[in-house]
Amino acid sequence: IGAYARYEDGALVMDAFVGSVDGQRIVRDQLAADAGEPGELGEAMVERLLRLGAGAILEEVRGAADAAGGRVDGLLET
């Protein structure tokens, strides 16, 4: 999960992504909004990523973490 926001030409622009543990599935998007409404931009980004399939990826990550006893530090080891 990652997000990067910046002020650009009078607007707040956010790039965000959600990826599977193995890196095979990635959902990403970019949104821009009034710089005075950062919370609304964040909420809109969450909604967009979920519509694009981020929820299924997050469930997969949660399942892998649960199977590892709640630890995520070893999930990427092969």
mmCIF file as gemmi writes it, N, C-alpha and C atoms, coordinates in Angstrom:
data_model
loop_
_atom_site.group_PDB
_atom_site.id
_atom_site.type_symbol
_atom_site.label_atom_id
_atom_site.label_alt_id
_atom_site.label_comp_id
_atom_site.label_asym_id
_atom_site.label_entity_id
_atom_site.label_seq_id
_atom_site.pdbx_PDB_ins_code
_atom_site.Cartn_x
_atom_site.Cartn_y
_atom_site.Cartn_z
_atom_site.occupancy
_atom_site.B_iso_or_equiv
_atom_site.pdbx_formal_charge
_atom_site.auth_seq_id
_atom_site.auth_asym_id
_atom_site.pdbx_PDB_model_num
ATOM 1 N N . ILE Axp A 1 ? 0.864 -1.162 0 1 0 ? 1 A 1
ATOM 2 C CA . ILE Axp A 1 ? 0 0 0 1 0 ? 1 A 1
ATOM 3 C C . ILE Axp A 1 ? 0.907 1.219 0 1 0 ? 1 A 1
ATOM 4 N N . GLY Axp A 2 ? 0.618 2.158 -0.86 1 0 ? 2 A 1
ATOM 5 C CA . GLY Axp A 2 ? 1.408 3.368 -0.882 1 0 ? 2 A 1
ATOM 6 C C . GLY Axp A 2 ? 0.61 4.526 -1.447 1 0 ? 2 A 1
ATOM 7 N N . ALA Axp A 3 ? 0.982 5.71 -1.027 1 0 ? 3 A 1
ATOM 8 C CA . ALA Axp A 3 ? 0.341 6.916 -1.542 1 0 ? 3 A 1
ATOM 9 C C . ALA Axp A 3 ? 1.338 8.059 -1.496 1 0 ? 3 A 1
ATOM 10 N N . TYR Axp A 4 ? 1.232 8.935 -2.464 1 0 ? 4 A 1
ATOM 11 C CA . TYR Axp A 4 ? 2.087 10.112 -2.544 1 0 ? 4 A 1
ATOM 12 C C . TYR Axp A 4 ? 1.22 11.275 -2.992 1 0 ? 4 A 1
ATOM 13 N N . ALA Axp A 5 ? 1.227 12.348 -2.226 1 0 ? 5 A 1
ATOM 14 C CA . ALA Axp A 5 ? 0.436 13.531 -2.575 1 0 ? 5 A 1
ATOM 15 C C . ALA Axp A 5 ? 1.364 14.73 -2.714 1 0 ? 5 A 1
ATOM 16 N N . ARG Axp A 6 ? 1.005 15.615 -3.618 1 0 ? 6 A 1
ATOM 17 C CA . ARG Axp A 6 ? 1.822 16.804 -3.845 1 0 ? 6 A 1
ATOM 18 C C . ARG Axp A 6 ? 0.917 17.956 -4.275 1 0 ? 6 A 1
ATOM 19 N N . TYR Axp A 7 ? 1.401 19.154 -4.054 1 0 ? 7 A 1
ATOM 20 C CA . TYR Axp A 7 ? 0.71 20.368 -4.471 1 0 ? 7 A 1
ATOM 21 C C . TYR Axp A 7 ? 1.2 20.689 -5.87 1 0 ? 7 A 1
ATOM 22 N N . GLU Axp A 8 ? 0.276 20.784 -6.822 1 0 ? 8 A 1
ATOM 23 C CA . GLU Axp A 8 ? 0.657 20.983 -8.211 1 0 ? 8 A 1
ATOM 24 C C . GLU Axp A 8 ? -0.345 21.904 -8.904 1 0 ? 8 A 1
ATOM 25 N N . ASP Axp A 9 ? 0.118 23.049 -9.364 1 0 ? 9 A 1
ATOM 26 C CA . ASP Axp A 9 ? -0.733 23.989 -10.102 1 0 ? 9 A 1
ATOM 27 C C . ASP Axp A 9 ? -2.027 24.327 -9.365 1 0 ? 9 A 1
ATOM 28 N N . GLY Axp A 10 ? -1.932 24.567 -8.07 1 0 ? 10 A 1
ATOM 29 C CA . GLY Axp A 10 ? -3.086 24.969 -7.28 1 0 ? 10 A 1
ATOM 30 C C . GLY Axp A 10 ? -3.975 23.842 -6.8 1 0 ? 10 A 1
ATOM 31 N N . ALA Axp A 11 ? -3.592 22.616 -7.092 1 0 ? 11 A 1
ATOM 32 C CA . ALA Axp A 11 ? -4.403 21.464 -6.674 1 0 ? 11 A 1
ATOM 33 C C . ALA Axp A 11 ? -3.545 20.477 -5.89 1 0 ? 11 A 1
ATOM 34 N N . LEU Axp A 12 ? -4.195 19.656 -5.111 1 0 ? 12 A 1
ATOM 35 C CA . LEU Axp A 12 ? -3.537 18.563 -4.422 1 0 ? 12 A 1
ATOM 36 C C . LEU Axp A 12 ? -3.715 17.324 -5.3 1 0 ? 12 A 1
ATOM 37 N N . VAL Axp A 13 ? -2.604 16.713 -5.694 1 0 ? 13 A 1
ATOM 38 C CA . VAL Axp A 13 ? -2.625 15.551 -6.58 1 0 ? 13 A 1
ATOM 39 C C . VAL Axp A 13 ? -2.114 14.347 -5.8 1 0 ? 13 A 1
ATOM 40 N N . MET Axp A 14 ? -2.846 13.232 -5.862 1 0 ? 14 A 1
ATOM 41 C CA . MET Axp A 14 ? -2.456 12.027 -5.141 1 0 ? 14 A 1
ATOM 42 C C . MET Axp A 14 ? -2.35 10.846 -6.093 1 0 ? 14 A 1
ATOM 43 N N . ASP Axp A 15 ? -1.236 10.123 -5.977 1 0 ? 15 A 1
ATOM 44 C CA . ASP Axp A 15 ? -1.052 8.836 -6.636 1 0 ? 15 A 1
ATOM 45 C C . ASP Axp A 15 ? -1.084 7.791 -5.536 1 0 ? 15 A 1
ATOM 46 N N . ALA Axp A 16 ? -1.78 6.684 -5.752 1 0 ? 16 A 1
ATOM 47 C CA . ALA Axp A 16 ? -1.855 5.641 -4.733 1 0 ? 16 A 1
ATOM 48 C C . ALA Axp A 16 ? -1.936 4.277 -5.395 1 0 ? 16 A 1
ATOM 49 N N . PHE Axp A 17 ? -1.518 3.249 -4.635 1 0 ? 17 A 1
ATOM 50 C CA . PHE Axp A 17 ? -1.6 1.889 -5.15 1 0 ? 17 A 1
ATOM 51 C C . PHE Axp A 17 ? -1.788 0.898 -4.015 1 0 ? 17 A 1
ATOM 52 N N . VAL Axp A 18 ? -2.315 -0.264 -4.365 1 0 ? 18 A 1
ATOM 53 C CA . VAL Axp A 18 ? -2.407 -1.42 -3.475 1 0 ? 18 A 1
ATOM 54 C C . VAL Axp A 18 ? -1.912 -2.596 -4.298 1 0 ? 18 A 1
ATOM 55 N N . GLY Axp A 19 ? -0.975 -3.371 -3.738 1 0 ? 19 A 1
ATOM 56 C CA . GLY Axp A 19 ? -0.432 -4.513 -4.464 1 0 ? 19 A 1
ATOM 57 C C . GLY Axp A 19 ? -0.515 -5.79 -3.662 1 0 ? 19 A 1
ATOM 58 N N . SER Axp A 20 ? -0.586 -6.901 -4.373 1 0 ? 20 A 1
ATOM 59 C CA . SER Axp A 20 ? -0.603 -8.206 -3.715 1 0 ? 20 A 1
ATOM 60 C C . SER Axp A 20 ? 0.78 -8.512 -3.151 1 0 ? 20 A 1
ATOM 61 N N . VAL Axp A 21 ? 0.833 -9.471 -2.245 1 0 ? 21 A 1
ATOM 62 C CA . VAL Axp A 21 ? 2.088 -9.842 -1.594 1 0 ? 21 A 1
ATOM 63 C C . VAL Axp A 21 ? 3.122 -10.282 -2.624 1 0 ? 21 A 1
ATOM 64 N N . ASP Axp A 22 ? 2.698 -11.018 -3.636 1 0 ? 22 A 1
ATOM 65 C CA . ASP Axp A 22 ? 3.639 -11.517 -4.64 1 0 ? 22 A 1
ATOM 66 C C . ASP Axp A 22 ? 3.889 -10.521 -5.774 1 0 ? 22 A 1
ATOM 67 N N . GLY Axp A 23 ? 3.22 -9.377 -5.737 1 0 ? 23 A 1
ATOM 68 C CA . GLY Axp A 23 ? 3.418 -8.348 -6.751 1 0 ? 23 A 1
ATOM 69 C C . GLY Axp A 23 ? 2.738 -8.624 -8.082 1 0 ? 23 A 1
ATOM 70 N N . GLN Axp A 24 ? 1.945 -9.683 -8.156 1 0 ? 24 A 1
ATOM 71 C CA . GLN Axp A 24 ? 1.297 -10.041 -9.412 1 0 ? 24 A 1
ATOM 72 C C . GLN Axp A 24 ? 0.086 -9.17 -9.733 1 0 ? 24 A 1
ATOM 73 N N . ARG Axp A 25 ? -0.562 -8.641 -8.695 1 0 ? 25 A 1
ATOM 74 C CA . ARG Axp A 25 ? -1.741 -7.788 -8.911 1 0 ? 25 A 1
ATOM 75 C C . ARG Axp A 25 ? -1.497 -6.435 -8.264 1 0 ? 25 A 1
ATOM 76 N N . ILE Axp A 26 ? -1.705 -5.391 -9.028 1 0 ? 26 A 1
ATOM 77 C CA . ILE Axp A 26 ? -1.532 -4.025 -8.534 1 0 ? 26 A 1
ATOM 78 C C . ILE Axp A 26 ? -2.704 -3.187 -9.03 1 0 ? 26 A 1
ATOM 79 N N . VAL Axp A 27 ? -3.257 -2.403 -8.127 1 0 ? 27 A 1
ATOM 80 C CA . VAL Axp A 27 ? -4.313 -1.45 -8.456 1 0 ? 27 A 1
ATOM 81 C C . VAL Axp A 27 ? -3.734 -0.076 -8.162 1 0 ? 27 A 1
ATOM 82 N N . ARG Axp A 28 ? -3.837 0.828 -9.114 1 0 ? 28 A 1
ATOM 83 C CA . ARG Axp A 28 ? -3.306 2.179 -8.893 1 0 ? 28 A 1
ATOM 84 C C . ARG Axp A 28 ? -4.22 3.21 -9.527 1 0 ? 28 A 1
ATOM 85 N N . ASP Axp A 29 ? -4.122 4.43 -9.008 1 0 ? 29 A 1
ATOM 86 C CA . ASP Axp A 29 ? -4.936 5.509 -9.56 1 0 ? 29 A 1
ATOM 87 C C . ASP Axp A 29 ? -4.307 6.847 -9.19 1 0 ? 29 A 1
ATOM 88 N N . GLN Axp A 30 ? -4.779 7.896 -9.848 1 0 ? 30 A 1
ATOM 89 C CA . GLN Axp A 30 ? -4.353 9.262 -9.55 1 0 ? 30 A 1
ATOM 90 C C . GLN Axp A 30 ? -5.594 10.141 -9.523 1 0 ? 30 A 1
ATOM 91 N N . LEU Axp A 31 ? -5.657 11.007 -8.528 1 0 ? 31 A 1
ATOM 92 C CA . LEU Axp A 31 ? -6.766 11.953 -8.403 1 0 ? 31 A 1
ATOM 93 C C . LEU Axp A 31 ? -6.212 13.326 -8.064 1 0 ? 31 A 1
ATOM 94 N N . ALA Axp A 32 ? -6.957 14.349 -8.433 1 0 ? 32 A 1
ATOM 95 C CA . ALA Axp A 32 ? -6.62 15.721 -8.066 1 0 ? 32 A 1
ATOM 96 C C . ALA Axp A 32 ? -7.856 16.363 -7.461 1 0 ? 32 A 1
ATOM 97 N N . ALA Axp A 33 ? -7.637 17.25 -6.496 1 0 ? 33 A 1
ATOM 98 C CA . ALA Axp A 33 ? -8.746 17.935 -5.833 1 0 ? 33 A 1
ATOM 99 C C . ALA Axp A 33 ? -8.261 19.278 -5.317 1 0 ? 33 A 1
ATOM 100 N N . ASP Axp A 34 ? -9.2 20.073 -4.872 1 0 ? 34 A 1
ATOM 101 C CA . ASP Axp A 34 ? -8.887 21.353 -4.258 1 0 ? 34 A 1
ATOM 102 C C . ASP Axp A 34 ? -7.929 21.127 -3.093 1 0 ? 34 A 1
ATOM 103 N N . ALA Axp A 35 ? -6.874 21.911 -3.032 1 0 ? 35 A 1
ATOM 104 C CA . ALA Axp A 35 ? -5.866 21.741 -1.985 1 0 ? 35 A 1
ATOM 105 C C . ALA Axp A 35 ? -6.431 21.951 -0.587 1 0 ? 35 A 1
ATOM 106 N N . GLY Axp A 36 ? -7.558 22.619 -0.468 1 0 ? 36 A 1
ATOM 107 C CA . GLY Axp A 36 ? -8.165 22.861 0.833 1 0 ? 36 A 1
ATOM 108 C C . GLY Axp A 36 ? -8.998 21.705 1.354 1 0 ? 36 A 1
ATOM 109 N N . GLU Axp A 37 ? -9.1 20.619 0.592 1 0 ? 37 A 1
ATOM 110 C CA . GLU Axp A 37 ? -9.931 19.471 0.977 1 0 ? 37 A 1
ATOM 111 C C . GLU Axp A 37 ? -9.144 18.16 0.934 1 0 ? 37 A 1
ATOM 112 N N . PRO Axp A 38 ? -8.043 18.052 1.687 1 0 ? 38 A 1
ATOM 113 C CA . PRO Axp A 38 ? -7.234 16.828 1.61 1 0 ? 38 A 1
ATOM 114 C C . PRO Axp A 38 ? -7.968 15.583 2.094 1 0 ? 38 A 1
ATOM 115 N N . GLY Axp A 39 ? -8.828 15.713 3.079 1 0 ? 39 A 1
ATOM 116 C CA . GLY Axp A 39 ? -9.579 14.558 3.575 1 0 ? 39 A 1
ATOM 117 C C . GLY Axp A 39 ? -10.509 13.988 2.526 1 0 ? 39 A 1
ATOM 118 N N . GLU Axp A 40 ? -11.165 14.872 1.796 1 0 ? 40 A 1
ATOM 119 C CA . GLU Axp A 40 ? -12.065 14.423 0.731 1 0 ? 40 A 1
ATOM 120 C C . GLU Axp A 40 ? -11.291 13.714 -0.376 1 0 ? 40 A 1
ATOM 121 N N . LEU Axp A 41 ? -10.097 14.2 -0.675 1 0 ? 41 A 1
ATOM 122 C CA . LEU Axp A 41 ? -9.266 13.546 -1.685 1 0 ? 41 A 1
ATOM 123 C C . LEU Axp A 41 ? -8.903 12.137 -1.228 1 0 ? 41 A 1
ATOM 124 N N . GLY Axp A 42 ? -8.501 11.996 0.021 1 0 ? 42 A 1
ATOM 125 C CA . GLY Axp A 42 ? -8.156 10.678 0.553 1 0 ? 42 A 1
ATOM 126 C C . GLY Axp A 42 ? -9.326 9.716 0.517 1 0 ? 42 A 1
ATOM 127 N N . GLU Axp A 43 ? -10.488 10.187 0.918 1 0 ? 43 A 1
ATOM 128 C CA . GLU Axp A 43 ? -11.682 9.333 0.903 1 0 ? 43 A 1
ATOM 129 C C . GLU Axp A 43 ? -12.055 8.931 -0.524 1 0 ? 43 A 1
ATOM 130 N N . ALA Axp A 44 ? -11.958 9.869 -1.447 1 0 ? 44 A 1
ATOM 131 C CA . ALA Axp A 44 ? -12.276 9.556 -2.844 1 0 ? 44 A 1
ATOM 132 C C . ALA Axp A 44 ? -11.294 8.528 -3.402 1 0 ? 44 A 1
ATOM 133 N N . MET Axp A 45 ? -10.024 8.646 -3.012 1 0 ? 45 A 1
ATOM 134 C CA . MET Axp A 45 ? -9.029 7.686 -3.486 1 0 ? 45 A 1
ATOM 135 C C . MET Axp A 45 ? -9.329 6.286 -2.962 1 0 ? 45 A 1
ATOM 136 N N . VAL Axp A 46 ? -9.682 6.184 -1.692 1 0 ? 46 A 1
ATOM 137 C CA . VAL Axp A 46 ? -10.028 4.876 -1.121 1 0 ? 46 A 1
ATOM 138 C C . VAL Axp A 46 ? -11.193 4.265 -1.888 1 0 ? 46 A 1
ATOM 139 N N . GLU Axp A 47 ? -12.223 5.042 -2.134 1 0 ? 47 A 1
ATOM 140 C CA . GLU Axp A 47 ? -13.387 4.54 -2.873 1 0 ? 47 A 1
ATOM 141 C C . GLU Axp A 47 ? -13.003 4.062 -4.266 1 0 ? 47 A 1
ATOM 142 N N . ARG Axp A 48 ? -12.17 4.83 -4.946 1 0 ? 48 A 1
ATOM 143 C CA . ARG Axp A 48 ? -11.753 4.452 -6.308 1 0 ? 48 A 1
ATOM 144 C C . ARG Axp A 48 ? -10.941 3.169 -6.302 1 0 ? 48 A 1
ATOM 145 N N . LEU Axp A 49 ? -9.974 3.069 -5.365 1 0 ? 49 A 1
ATOM 146 C CA . LEU Axp A 49 ? -9.14 1.867 -5.311 1 0 ? 49 A 1
ATOM 147 C C . LEU Axp A 49 ? -9.975 0.631 -4.987 1 0 ? 49 A 1
ATOM 148 N N . LEU Axp A 50 ? -10.938 0.778 -4.094 1 0 ? 50 A 1
ATOM 149 C CA . LEU Axp A 50 ? -11.811 -0.353 -3.771 1 0 ? 50 A 1
ATOM 150 C C . LEU Axp A 50 ? -12.623 -0.781 -4.987 1 0 ? 50 A 1
ATOM 151 N N . ARG Axp A 51 ? -13.127 0.181 -5.752 1 0 ? 51 A 1
ATOM 152 C CA . ARG Axp A 51 ? -13.877 -0.148 -6.974 1 0 ? 51 A 1
ATOM 153 C C . ARG Axp A 51 ? -12.996 -0.856 -8.007 1 0 ? 51 A 1
ATOM 154 N N . LEU Axp A 52 ? -11.711 -0.554 -7.984 1 0 ? 52 A 1
ATOM 155 C CA . LEU Axp A 52 ? -10.778 -1.163 -8.939 1 0 ? 52 A 1
ATOM 156 C C . LEU Axp A 52 ? -10.27 -2.534 -8.489 1 0 ? 52 A 1
ATOM 157 N N . GLY Axp A 53 ? -10.665 -2.976 -7.285 1 0 ? 53 A 1
ATOM 158 C CA . GLY Axp A 53 ? -10.275 -4.311 -6.827 1 0 ? 53 A 1
ATOM 159 C C . GLY Axp A 53 ? -9.335 -4.37 -5.65 1 0 ? 53 A 1
ATOM 160 N N . ALA Axp A 54 ? -9.05 -3.256 -5.02 1 0 ? 54 A 1
ATOM 161 C CA . ALA Axp A 54 ? -8.124 -3.253 -3.889 1 0 ? 54 A 1
ATOM 162 C C . ALA Axp A 54 ? -8.628 -4.075 -2.711 1 0 ? 54 A 1
ATOM 163 N N . GLY Axp A 55 ? -9.938 -4.166 -2.535 1 0 ? 55 A 1
ATOM 164 C CA . GLY Axp A 55 ? -10.489 -4.922 -1.412 1 0 ? 55 A 1
ATOM 165 C C . GLY Axp A 55 ? -10.082 -6.381 -1.458 1 0 ? 55 A 1
ATOM 166 N N . ALA Axp A 56 ? -10.139 -6.99 -2.635 1 0 ? 56 A 1
ATOM 167 C CA . ALA Axp A 56 ? -9.75 -8.393 -2.78 1 0 ? 56 A 1
ATOM 168 C C . ALA Axp A 56 ? -8.267 -8.579 -2.491 1 0 ? 56 A 1
ATOM 169 N N . ILE Axp A 57 ? -7.451 -7.644 -2.934 1 0 ? 57 A 1
ATOM 170 C CA . ILE Axp A 57 ? -6.014 -7.726 -2.669 1 0 ? 57 A 1
ATOM 171 C C . ILE Axp A 57 ? -5.75 -7.606 -1.173 1 0 ? 57 A 1
ATOM 172 N N . LEU Axp A 58 ? -6.416 -6.679 -0.514 1 0 ? 58 A 1
ATOM 173 C CA . LEU Axp A 58 ? -6.215 -6.502 0.923 1 0 ? 58 A 1
ATOM 174 C C . LEU Axp A 58 ? -6.669 -7.725 1.71 1 0 ? 58 A 1
ATOM 175 N N . GLU Axp A 59 ? -7.75 -8.359 1.289 1 0 ? 59 A 1
ATOM 176 C CA . GLU Axp A 59 ? -8.203 -9.591 1.95 1 0 ? 59 A 1
ATOM 177 C C . GLU Axp A 59 ? -7.151 -10.686 1.807 1 0 ? 59 A 1
ATOM 178 N N . GLU Axp A 60 ? -6.538 -10.769 0.643 1 0 ? 60 A 1
ATOM 179 C CA . GLU Axp A 60 ? -5.48 -11.75 0.41 1 0 ? 60 A 1
ATOM 180 C C . GLU Axp A 60 ? -4.29 -11.488 1.337 1 0 ? 60 A 1
ATOM 181 N N . VAL Axp A 61 ? -3.912 -10.23 1.469 1 0 ? 61 A 1
ATOM 182 C CA . VAL Axp A 61 ? -2.798 -9.869 2.351 1 0 ? 61 A 1
ATOM 183 C C . VAL Axp A 61 ? -3.15 -10.193 3.798 1 0 ? 61 A 1
ATOM 184 N N . ARG Axp A 62 ? -4.367 -9.872 4.217 1 0 ? 62 A 1
ATOM 185 C CA . ARG Axp A 62 ? -4.795 -10.194 5.586 1 0 ? 62 A 1
ATOM 186 C C . ARG Axp A 62 ? -4.76 -11.698 5.831 1 0 ? 62 A 1
ATOM 187 N N . GLY Axp A 63 ? -5.219 -12.471 4.862 1 0 ? 63 A 1
ATOM 188 C CA . GLY Axp A 63 ? -5.199 -13.923 4.993 1 0 ? 63 A 1
ATOM 189 C C . GLY Axp A 63 ? -3.787 -14.459 5.125 1 0 ? 63 A 1
ATOM 190 N N . ALA Axp A 64 ? -2.861 -13.921 4.347 1 0 ? 64 A 1
ATOM 191 C CA . ALA Axp A 64 ? -1.465 -14.348 4.431 1 0 ? 64 A 1
ATOM 192 C C . ALA Axp A 64 ? -0.868 -13.971 5.78 1 0 ? 64 A 1
ATOM 193 N N . ALA Axp A 65 ? -1.215 -12.792 6.283 1 0 ? 65 A 1
ATOM 194 C CA . ALA Axp A 65 ? -0.711 -12.36 7.595 1 0 ? 65 A 1
ATOM 195 C C . ALA Axp A 65 ? -1.29 -13.238 8.7 1 0 ? 65 A 1
ATOM 196 N N . ASP Axp A 66 ? -2.575 -13.559 8.605 1 0 ? 66 A 1
ATOM 197 C CA . ASP Axp A 66 ? -3.197 -14.438 9.602 1 0 ? 66 A 1
ATOM 198 C C . ASP Axp A 66 ? -2.541 -15.809 9.594 1 0 ? 66 A 1
ATOM 199 N N . ALA Axp A 67 ? -2.257 -16.333 8.407 1 0 ? 67 A 1
ATOM 200 C CA . ALA Axp A 67 ? -1.618 -17.642 8.294 1 0 ? 67 A 1
ATOM 201 C C . ALA Axp A 67 ? -0.206 -17.625 8.869 1 0 ? 67 A 1
ATOM 202 N N . ALA Axp A 68 ? 0.413 -16.456 8.879 1 0 ? 68 A 1
ATOM 203 C CA . ALA Axp A 68 ? 1.765 -16.311 9.422 1 0 ? 68 A 1
ATOM 204 C C . ALA Axp A 68 ? 1.726 -15.89 10.881 1 0 ? 68 A 1
ATOM 205 N N . GLY Axp A 69 ? 0.594 -16.071 11.544 1 0 ? 69 A 1
ATOM 206 C CA . GLY Axp A 69 ? 0.482 -15.708 12.956 1 0 ? 69 A 1
ATOM 207 C C . GLY Axp A 69 ? 0.44 -14.218 13.189 1 0 ? 69 A 1
ATOM 208 N N . GLY Axp A 70 ? -0.047 -13.474 12.199 1 0 ? 70 A 1
ATOM 209 C CA . GLY Axp A 70 ? -0.153 -12.027 12.344 1 0 ? 70 A 1
ATOM 210 C C . GLY Axp A 70 ? 1.099 -11.277 11.94 1 0 ? 70 A 1
ATOM 211 N N . ARG Axp A 71 ? 2.136 -12.012 11.578 1 0 ? 71 A 1
ATOM 212 C CA . ARG Axp A 71 ? 3.39 -11.36 11.182 1 0 ? 71 A 1
ATOM 213 C C . ARG Axp A 71 ? 3.399 -11.136 9.675 1 0 ? 71 A 1
ATOM 214 N N . VAL Axp A 72 ? 3.861 -9.99 9.269 1 0 ? 72 A 1
ATOM 215 C CA . VAL Axp A 72 ? 3.951 -9.706 7.839 1 0 ? 72 A 1
ATOM 216 C C . VAL Axp A 72 ? 5.397 -9.594 7.373 1 0 ? 72 A 1
ATOM 217 N N . ASP Axp A 73 ? 6.352 -9.635 8.292 1 0 ? 73 A 1
ATOM 218 C CA . ASP Axp A 73 ? 7.745 -9.43 7.909 1 0 ? 73 A 1
ATOM 219 C C . ASP Axp A 73 ? 8.311 -10.565 7.06 1 0 ? 73 A 1
ATOM 220 N N . GLY Axp A 74 ? 7.767 -11.762 7.121 1 0 ? 74 A 1
ATOM 221 C CA . GLY Axp A 74 ? 8.288 -12.869 6.337 1 0 ? 74 A 1
ATOM 222 C C . GLY Axp A 74 ? 7.449 -13.229 5.132 1 0 ? 74 A 1
ATOM 223 N N . LEU Axp A 75 ? 6.448 -12.458 4.818 1 0 ? 75 A 1
ATOM 224 C CA . LEU Axp A 75 ? 5.537 -12.813 3.733 1 0 ? 75 A 1
ATOM 225 C C . LEU Axp A 75 ? 6.198 -12.804 2.361 1 0 ? 75 A 1
ATOM 226 N N . LEU Axp A 76 ? 7.242 -12.03 2.185 1 0 ? 76 A 1
ATOM 227 C CA . LEU Axp A 76 ? 7.867 -11.928 0.871 1 0 ? 76 A 1
ATOM 228 C C . LEU Axp A 76 ? 8.98 -12.939 0.66 1 0 ? 76 A 1
ATOM 229 N N . GLU Axp A 77 ? 9.329 -13.693 1.684 1 0 ? 77 A 1
ATOM 230 C CA . GLU Axp A 77 ? 10.391 -14.681 1.549 1 0 ? 77 A 1
ATOM 231 C C . GLU Axp A 77 ? 9.918 -15.831 0.685 1 0 ? 77 A 1
ATOM 232 N N . THR Axp A 78 ? 10.821 -16.358 -0.118 1 0 ? 78 A 1
ATOM 233 C CA . THR Axp A 78 ? 10.465 -17.493 -0.979 1 0 ? 78 A 1
ATOM 234 C C . THR Axp A 78 ? 11.093 -18.757 -0.469 1 0 ? 78 A 1
